């Protein structure tokens, strides 16, 4: 029962993180989808641990191994949900999302954390001897691959945790004000994700107990060739500017085509049998493919995005990444509870009108708070993202332009991961197993 409950929680957490990222991209006006803010990290850490728990529970179910580790992961995944609540609602760490800082409330949250996590760890220590692992496996096996998966995900969560709480530790221990930002997380976190992407297709196709790597070459060779081709295509389109696009596209394609190869092998290499596969198999393939799409989207976005900040004059076009943008006018508009400076910007390419966007700069008198409302022309391969700023003393308006390639792939991949979780959750084997557990004691009564 650990798997379906964890899977349900993981699905909602995936959707919540995706919605938060989408909100930041559309509403904050800075063109980013992830800032490594403490609130974002607070949701991401239990997501990583829950993903590790889902894979670890498979080993317990299939091979009667990793029992103690799986129970510990379950405790830590829930514990980190409470830790995140404490971090961002108690006021101990500053966050742009901390809308309700209350030290008194933080004491109660800390008490809840100590009771549930401390109590769970106490019970875990008392009952550890009862959880005997029975399954044995070689160093090259699906069990080992899942252990590697767990290590990478757990260490990744630890990296995020250290980066999140380090400013608090530095202030308490040395009285220094520090800020840990995106450069640290990207350099410390990315290597573990690269290793996870490499291992994922291999581990998914390994047999239990003992495997031979040579047997994996044939079914995964087409996936590897296609991944190399996609990486080369990304490199050529980026004209060799950065390795990031090539690596991210290659790893993302490797995960996606590896998931397809896994389905093909499970179906006995016969198309007619694909639809007869259990929903859990399709769910795993969809979730892994969604992760591959997220990898590709993030890499291509970070490698190919273009940012332009300038003072634009009314009626004078300017060019950004092959697009001609013209600020036609800026009007003052009265909203229900705000006043707005609304701009009209035309976007053209080779003399052809692509779109007309209307970004806003709003002011709310009651809250005395200005906000930025970006306007975005969404596309499958790119977003044109425009933001209007303040009027300038010398005339004109501050305009920020972002060209965001493959931005929507990130949220599409997250939705696909959640959909894969739903497919797995709907697998009839969960219901059959539940019914079997309920009927087992009744069936055993006559024999006793």
N, C-alpha and C positions, 0 to 999 in steps of 0.2 A: 504493500500500500504506500510505501515511500514514493515510488515512481509517479503514480498518477497525481498525487497531491502536490509533489514538487513540480511536476510538469505544468499543472494548472497555474501555480504561483509564478512559474518562470514565464509562461505565456503572457500573463497580465503585466509582469515586470518588463518584458520585452516591448509590449505595446506602450507602456507608460514612458519608458526611456525614449522610444521613437517619437512619441507625441511631444515630449519635452524638448527634444532636439529640433523637431519641426517648428515648434513655437519660437525657440530662440532664433532660428533662421529667418522666420517670417516677421516677427514682431519687434525684435530688438534693434534692427537696422544696421547691424555691423557685419552682416554677411556670413557669420560663422554658424556652425551647427553643433560645436562642442568646445567648451572653454576650460575643461578640467576644474570647474568650480566645485567646492565642497559638496553642494547639493547634488550635482551630477555624479560625483564620485560616490556619494552615499547610496545612490541607487545602483551604481555600476558594480560595486563590490559584492553585494549579495547576488547579483545576476551572474557574475563569474563563478561564485561558489556554488550556486544552484545548478549551473551548467555542469560543473565538476561532479556534483552529487547525482545528477541524472545519469551520467556515464558510469559512475562508481556503482550505483544501484543495479545496473545491468550485470556487473560481475557477480554481485551477491546473488541475484536471481538465477543466473545461468550456471555459475561455477562454485557457489558457496565459499567465496573468498572475499577479502577486503571488508569483512563485517564491521570491525571496530572503526576503521577509517571512514566508512560510509555513515555510521551513526555520528561520528565526530563532525563530518562535513554538514550533516543535517543541523546539528546544534550551531555550528559556526555560521551557516547561511542565515538562519533565523536571528542569531545574535548580531550579525552585521547589519541586519535591517534595523534593529533597535539602536545599535551604535550610530548608524547614520542619522536616525531621528534625534539622538542626543547631541550629535555634533552640530547640526544645523538649526536646532530649535532652542538650545540652551544659551546660546550667545558666546560659547567658548571660542568659536571660529567665525570670522566675518564672511558672509556670503551675500551676493547680490539677490539671492532668493530667500534670505532669512527674513520673512515677513513678520514673524511673531517671536522675537527674542525675549525670553523671560527666564532669568536665572533660577527663580523659585520653581518654575515648571521643570527646568533642567534637573533639579534635585529629585523630583518625582520620577522623571524618565530614567535617571541613573539608578534609582531604587528598583524600578521595574526591570531594568537591565541586569542588575546584580541578582535579583530573585530568580528570574527565569534562566538566564545563562549560567549563573553560579549554581542554581539547583540542578540544572540539566547536566553540567559537568561533574557535579558531585555524584549524581546517579550513574553517570557514565563510568566514573572511577570505581564505584562500588560494584558495578555489574560487568566490568571489562572482562573478567575471567570467564563469564558465561558465553561470550561471543567468540567461539573457536572457529577459525578458518579451516575448511576441509579440503578445498580444491588446491591442487598443485599445478604449476605451469612452468614452461621453459622461458628463457629470456626472450625468445622470438615467438610471440603469440599475441592473440587479441587482448588477453588479460594484461600483458606488459604494455601494449600500446595504450590501453585505457589508463593504466597507472601513470604513464608519461603524460597523457592528456590531463589527468588530475593534478599532477605536479605543476605543469605549465599554467593551468588556470588558477591554482591556489597561490603560486608565487606571484602571478600577475595581480591578483587581489591584494597580496601583501605589499607589492610595489605601490599600488594606488593608495593603500592605507597609510603607508609611511609618508608619501608625498602630501597627503591630506592633513595629517596630524603634526607633521614636522614643524610648521610655524608655531603651533601651540607648545610643543616640547622645547623649542629654542627659546621661546619667551619665558617659560617657567624655569628652565635650567640656567640660562645665561642672560636673561633679560634683553634679548635681541629681537628686533622686529624683522621677520623674514617673510618672503613671499615665494612660494613654490608654484611655478607656472607651467605652461605647455611645453617649453623646451625640455624640462626634466622628465615629464611623463612620456613624451614622445621618444626620447632616447632610452629610457629605462624600461618602458612597457613594450615598445614595438618588437624587440628581438624575440620575446616570448610568443607573441602572436605570429611572427614569421615561422618559428619552429612548430607551433601548433598547426599552421596551415600546411606545412610540409608533411607532418605525421598523419593528419586527419584521413586522407584517402587510403593510405597504406593500412592504418589500424582498422578502418571500417571493413576491409576485405580480408583481413587475416582470420584464419580459423582459430577456434578455441584450443587451448592447452599447448599446442605445438604447431608452429608454422614454418614454412620454407620461403624465404624471400624470392627465390628463383621462380616459384609458381605465381607470384604476383606480377611478374614483369609482363607476361602476355596480356592479361586483361587490362592492365593499366597503361600499357605502351601507347595506345591511341590517345588516351587522356593526356599523357605527358607530351606527345607530339602536338596536340591541339593547344595545350597550354603554352608551349614554346612559340607556336605560331601567333597566338594572341599577344604574347609579350613582345615579339618582334614587331607586330603591327602597332602596338602602343609606342614603341621606341621610334618607329618611323614617323608616326603622326606627331610626336613631340619633337621631331627633328633633333633627337639626341640631346635635348637640353638637360634632362635629369634622368637618373636611374629609377626614381620613385615610381613613375608611371609604368615602366616595364616590369619592375618587381611586383607591384601590387596587382597588375593585370595578369601576370603569369601565375601568381599564387591563387588569386581569385578563380581563374580559369581552371587551375589544377584541382581546386576543391569542387567546382561545379561538374567538370567532366569526370572526375573521380566518383562523384555521387551517381552520375549516370551509368558509369561502368559497373558500379556495385549493383545497381538495379538489374542491369543486363545479365550479370553473372547469376544473381539470385533467381532470375526467371529462366535459368538454364539456356541462355542465349536464344530464346524463342520469343518473338514478339507477342504471340497469342497468350503466353503465360504472364505477361506483365500485369494485366488487370486482375489477375488472381492472387497477386502478392498481398500479404497483410498490409493494413493501413499503416502499421508502425514502420514498415520498410519504406513506404512512400513518404511518410512523415519525416523519417530520418533524412531521406534524400532531399526533401524540400527544405528542411531546416539547414542542412549543410550547404545546399545551393544558395540559400538566402545569405548565409555568412560569406560565401564567395562573392556574391553581388555586392555586399557591403564593403568587403576588401577592395574590390575593383573601383567602386564609386568613390571611396575615400582617397585612394591613391591617385586616381585621375583628377579628382577635384583639387587636391593639394598640389599636384604637379602642374596643372594647366590653368589654374585660376589667374585672372588678370584683374588688378585693382588700379583705379584711377581716381585721384582726388584733385579737384581744380575749382577755380572760380569761373562759372559760366555766365556769359552775357546773353541777354535776351536776343534771340534771333541769330546768334552766331554759332554755327555748328562746330563740333569738335569730334575727333576720331578716337575710338578705343577698340583695339583688336579687330579692325576691319569694319566696325559699325560706325556710322555717322549719327551723332546724337545732337539734337537741337532743342534748346530751352525756349519754348514758344512764349510762355507767360507764367506768372505766379499770381494767384488770386487769394484774397483773404475770404475765408468761408466761415460762417457761424454754424457750429454744431449744436447738439442739444445741451451739452455741458462743457463745451470747449470752443476755442477759436483755432482756426487752422490756416496755414499758408500752404495752399495746394498748387503744385507745379504741374505743367503740361509739357512733357518731353516726347519728341518724336524720335524714333529709332529707325534708321534706314540702312540698307546694305546695297551697294552698287546702284544707287538711285531708286531702289524699291522700298516702299514703306513696310517695315517689319511689324511694328506695333507702336501704340501711343500709351505712355505710362503716366500715372498721376500720383507720385509720392507726396507725402504730407509732413509738415512740421506742426504738431499740435501743442497747445498750451491749455491746461486745465486750471482755471482760476481758483476753484475751491481748494484743491490739493496743492496749488502752486507748483505744479509738476509739468515740465515739458516732455513730450514723447515724440518718437520718430516712427512714421508709418511708411515703410518701404513699399515700392510697387515692383512686381516681378513678372516678367514674361517667361513662363515655364515652358520647357521643351524637353524632349526625350534625351537629347545629347547636350543641352546647355541651358542655363538660365541667364537672362539679362536682368540685373538687379540694380535698381536706381534709388538713391536716397537724396532728398533735398535738405540742405542745411540752413544756415542763417544768411541774411542779407549782409553784404560786405560794404564797408564804408566807401570804397572807391567805385561802387556800382557792381551789379551782378550778384549771383548767389553761389554759395558753396554746394557743389554737386559731387556725390560719390557714385562711381560706377564700378560694378563688379560683373565680370563674365565668369560664370560658375559652370564648368563642364561636369556633366554626369551627377549633379547634386541630387536629383530625385532618385537616383539608383540607391542611395543610402537608405532612404525610408522604404523604398520598394523591397530592398533586401530584408529589412526588419520585419515588414509585413509578411514576407515569405517565410521567415523563420517562425513567426507566431503561427502562421497557417500550418506549417509542418508540425508544430507542437499540437495543434488542434487535431490534425489527422492521426497522430500517434495516440492522443488521448481518447479518440473515438474507436480505437482498435477493439474488436469484440473479445480479444483474449483477456482484457482487463475484467470484463463483465463475466466471462466464463470462469476465470480464476476466482472471482469473488463468490460466485454461486457454488463453486466446488468447496471453498473453505466453509461456507455456511452449512452445506449438506454433509460434510465429512464426519462431524461428531455424531449425527443421527445415523449414518450408515455404519458406524463402528459400534453402536450400542449392542445389536444382536450378537456380534462376534465376541464381545466382552462377556 
